[in-house]
Amino acid sequence: MAQTPHYSTLFSCLHDEPHEYGRLGRGSHYSVFRSVEWLDVVRARLERPEIHDFAVIWDEDHDTRVIEAVERLYLAGLLSPVQFIGERKGNLTLVVAARFYFASDIADYQRQVQAAIAPLSDHWPVEIGMFDRSGAKHAQWHQTDAMGLIAADDFRVNVYLANIDSLWSLGTKPYVWPAEAPGWGNMPAPPPQAPPGVPVR
């Protein structure tokens, strides 16, 4: 199996497409990354850490500057709702779980994201879309809006994102220990405060 590139020291790359496959938008292709999260999909604190798989959607130039933006969101405690993220034409698009989108103050979340990436050398206006994996069951793609993530018609974009999610089950989820490894056992739970670097709201 080919080794995936090393994009970041904060999360691992599970799958990488270095260039366009097929024809969608302006050279769309994707990579899947995994982080460890102490916050669930609605940014509520977890008793045990979970894994978080998310996809970066690249366009034709495969601009890796987006990775620093993702790292800043992760360290600010803002990444856990994100299913897809990508930069296109100078805009940063986050597609979050629909559950978070409707349960949270999205305008405030957008402001926090914009503040977190403000130190980047490039100014990227932020837009927030939503994704519901059950959306494909509905004629109008229930609770799914990718905003400007990919320059193509909505139906094709939604099918593309749903296929990625079908392959990788994006989002936060409990870690499944290998059969030969012991699970949590009687490991004590962490103290009831947020881990370092995660703002308490």
N, C-alpha and C positions, 0 to 999 in steps of 0.2 A: 504494500500500500504506500502510495506516495506521501511524503511528509509535507504537512501544511506549513506555510510561511509563518514566521514569528512577527506578529504585528505589535504585540503589547506584552509587558510584564505583569499586567493586572488581570488579564483573562486569556483563555486559550482559544485557538482557532480549530474548530471541528471539521470544517469543510471550506474549501477555497476555490473560487473560479477566477483565474487571473485575467480573463478577458470574456468578451461577449460569446454566449451560446445561443444560436437562433437569432431572431430579430424581434426586439421589443424596445420601443422608445429609442433613446440615443445610446445604444450599446449596453443595455441593462444586463447585469450579472450580479452574483451575490456571494457572500461568505457568511458562515455561521460561527458565532463565538459563544463561549460559555464563561460565565462569572459565578462567583459564590455570593449569595445575597442573604442578609439578615432582615430584609424587608420583603413582604409579599407583593403581589401584583397591584394591590391598592396602597402600597407603601406602609402597611401596618407591620409592626415589629413581630418577628418570628421567634418562637422558643428554640428552634433548631435551625441552623442555616440550610438553605435550599440552593439548588443550582438554577441558573437563569440562562436559557439559551435564546439568543436573539440574532437577527440577520442584518448585516449591512448590505444595502443595495447600492451597487456601484454603477456609474455611467461610463461612457467610453474612455474617460481619462484615468479611471481607477485612482482617484485622488485620496491618498492615504492620510491626508490631514484630518479627515473625519475621525480617525482613530483617537486623536488627542481630544476631540470634542466628546467622544464616548467615554474616555477615561475621566474627564472632568465631571461628566454627569454621574459616573459611577461613584467617584469619591465624594460627591455632594449628596449622595443618597437619592438620586433622581432617575436612576436607570431601570429599576425593577419593573415598571409598567411597560417598558418599551419592547415591542415585538419586532419592529423594523425601523431602521434609521438610514438616512442617506442624504448626501449633498448634491444638489443639482442647480446649476446657474446661480450660484452664490447664496442659495437658501438651504437651510438645514431642516429636513422634514423628519419628525418623529411620528411613527404610527404606534399608538399605545393600545393596550387591551381595552375593548369597549367597556368592560366592567369598571375599569379605572376612570375612563372618560366620563361616564355618567354618574360616578359616585364621588367625584372630586371637583374642586374649583379649577377648571382647566385654564382659565385666564391667569390665575395665580401660579399654577404649575408652569405655564409658558413663560411667565416673567422670571421664575426661578431658573428655568433652563437657559434663558437668554443671559441672565446674570452669571451663571456658571461658566458659560463659554465666552464671556466678554473678554477675558485676557488673551484669547487667541489673536494671532496677527491679522487674521481676516475677520471682518464683520459679517456674520451670517445671520440674517433674520430667521427666526424660528417659526415654524408652523406645526400644528399638532393635528394628526389624523387619528382614526380609530380602526380597529380590526376585531371582528367577531368570527371565530372559526365556524360557527353555525350559519354564518351569512350565506354560504353557498346553497343552503337549503331553501332560501327564499328568492323569489323572482327579482326583488329589488336589492339583493345583497344587504340584508338586514344589518344595521349598525357597523357598516364597513365603508370607510372613506379614506383613501390613501393620499388625498390632497395632491401636492405636486411631486410626489416621490418618483414617479416615472412618467415620462411624456408619451402617453398612449391612452387609448380610450378606456374608460373605467372598467368595462367588463373584462378586457384582456388583462389589465393590471390586477384586478381582484382575483382572477383565476390564477395568475402567476404567484401572487402572494399566498393564496390558499394552497397551492401545490407545494410551496416551500414549507408552509406550516404542517402540511400533511406528512411530509418527509421527516421533519425535525421536531415536531411538537413543541413549538416555541413557547416561551414564557417561563415562569418560576414553577418549580416542582421539587418534591423530595428527592434526595439523592438515593439511588438504588445501589446498595453495597454489593460488590461481587460476591458470588456464592461462597468463595473460599475465605472471605474477610468477615470478621465480626462486625455486627452493626453497632448502634449507639450503646447498647447494653445499659448499664447503670450510670453512664456518664452524667455528671450533674449538669443541670441547666445553667446557663449564664445568669449573672445577677440581673435584676429587673431594671436595667437602664439601657439606653441606646448604645451601640458600639461606637468607638471613637470615630469621629468624622461624620456621623449621621445626625442631622439636626433633629431635635425633639420638637414636635409641633403640638 
